[in-house]
Amino acid sequence: MQSRVEKFGISDKRGRTRTSDDPYLSEKGLKEPALCQGCHAVYRHKSWQLDPAAFTEMEHDPAVQWVTCPGCLKIAEHYPEGIVTLRGDYLWRHEAEIRNILNNEAERVMAKNPVARIMNMEKTGESLVIETTERKLAEHLGRTLNRAHSGDLQVAWSGSPRVCRVNWERWL
């Protein structure tokens, strides 16, 4: 007797279980090629890429679709999927270095996935709060900071749609 094997992906095409509840990702995809009018990302081979040379080459092609990528939509509609909260005296003594680590890491991740970005980074009371467009980016930023500066890291995935909440603090 054969058992049915579940496959995982972002759509239910060909029996795959839908694993993404991101309302900004199209289930059917976009007609290719498509260019984002906001961040100049290129949609090809069913994914968003940052490729300035390809963007320059395609921007005058009449067959190109001009759209707004999911990352730009999330920023415009203020839809954070990740929230990183940093606290502690150590944070403020090393604020410039910590901001630099977080910004560099976000740029490195964005080079691979232009939809994953920092939406907002601001001081709120005694905390530095960072909002991201992707859940995994929030977790990644928290883990990167914890590797570089130790501290107490907590990662929680909750809500519907799911949001990644990362809390990091270090007092000494």
Secondary structure, DSSP 4 states (H G I P E B T S, - for coil): -PPPPPEEESS-GGGEEE----TTS-SS--PSSEEETTT--EEETTEEE--HHHHHHHTT-TTPEEE--HHHHHHHTT--SEEEEEESHHHHHTHHHHHHHHHHHHHHHHHH-TT--EEEEEEETTEEEEEESSHHHHHHHHHHHHHHH--EEEEEEETTTTEEEEEEE---
